[in-house]
Amino acid sequence: MAYKTKYSPQNPQKYIGNPNNIICRSLWERRVCRFLDDNINIVRWGSEELQIPYYSPVDRKNHKYWPDFIVEKKDETGEVKTLVIEVKPKRQTQPPKQPKKKTKNFINECMTYETNIAKWKAAKTYCESKGWDFIIVTELDIFSK
């Protein structure tokens, strides 16, 4: 079942974009929103406010990718760094395991994985060109504390 809610920030002045239109597409994204909103080291943040072009090897077409978050954060020296974050289940960050018999589900998982790899490669290249970092956050990161 799909999960989709609006998030109302406690610190709307920190939000990049319209703070009345923050959509969480999972409980994990909602938890990240709360962390970014409450963290004093986060100067500004946005959810799906950045668009990155990418080429999909699956349909051989150009598309647009909106990473889950863009964040400006103070590091330990006080310098502000920009970070682009994608939230994904750990299993979707690894190639699908091939079953004994190829199923439609396995083929769909492979296409999704290849599409994600293309998005992440484009995001990494885009971020590197701007001096930013790109990371993928999984449930292992979100629930490790």
BELNORDA-V867341 format. One record per residue. N is the residue number from 1. PSI is psi in whole degrees, -180 to 180 (999 if undefined). OMEGA is omega in whole degrees, -180 to 180 (999 if undefined). Layout:
n = (N,N)
psi = (PSI,PSI)
omega = (OMEGA,OMEGA)
This chain:
n = (1,2,3,4,5,6,7,8,9,10,11,12,13,14,15,16,17,18,19,20,21,22,23,24,25,26,27,28,29,30,31,32,33,34,35,36,37,38,39,40,41,42,43,44,45,46,47,48,49,50,51,52,53,54,55,56,57,58,59,60,61,62,63,64,65,66,67,68,69,70,71,72,73,74,75,76,77,78,79,80,81,82,83,84,85,86,87,88,89,90,91,92,93,94,95,96,97,98,99,100,101,102,103,104,105,106,107,108,109,110,111,112,113,114,115,116,117,118,119,120,121,122,123,124,125,126,127,128,129,130,131,132,133,134,135,136,137,138,139,140,141,142,143,144,145)
psi = (137,147,126,121,167,146,130,109,146,-22,70,-23,-19,-12,133,116,-159,111,-8,2,46,116,130,125,2,163,-31,-44,-38,-40,-40,-42,-48,-43,-48,-41,-40,-20,125,-19,-7,116,-49,155,157,154,118,42,-4,133,129,125,146,160,127,124,-13,-51,0,45,159,142,178,137,129,99,156,-42,148,134,136,117,148,131,-174,-19,-5,-4,140,126,149,137,133,130,134,132,122,149,143,-41,-26,-4,1,151,141,146,128,126,173,-37,130,124,165,-38,-44,-43,-42,-42,-39,-43,-41,-44,-46,-39,-45,-42,-42,-42,-47,-35,-45,-41,-42,-45,-46,-48,-43,-37,-20,0,23,170,148,129,154,127,131,179,-26,-34,-43,-38,16,-10,999)
omega = (-180,179,180,177,173,177,177,-176,174,-179,-174,179,179,-172,174,-178,-178,-178,178,-176,178,-178,174,-178,176,175,179,177,179,179,178,177,-179,179,-179,-179,-174,-173,-178,179,176,-179,178,178,177,179,-178,180,-177,180,-179,177,176,178,-180,176,-178,-180,178,179,174,-180,175,-179,176,177,-175,-176,166,-172,169,-176,175,176,-176,178,-178,178,-180,180,177,-177,175,-173,171,178,-178,171,-179,-177,180,179,-179,179,178,177,-177,176,179,-180,179,179,177,179,179,179,177,178,178,180,178,180,180,177,179,179,179,178,-176,177,178,180,-180,179,179,-178,179,-179,-180,-177,180,174,175,178,173,-179,179,177,178,178,-174,-175,-178,-177,999)
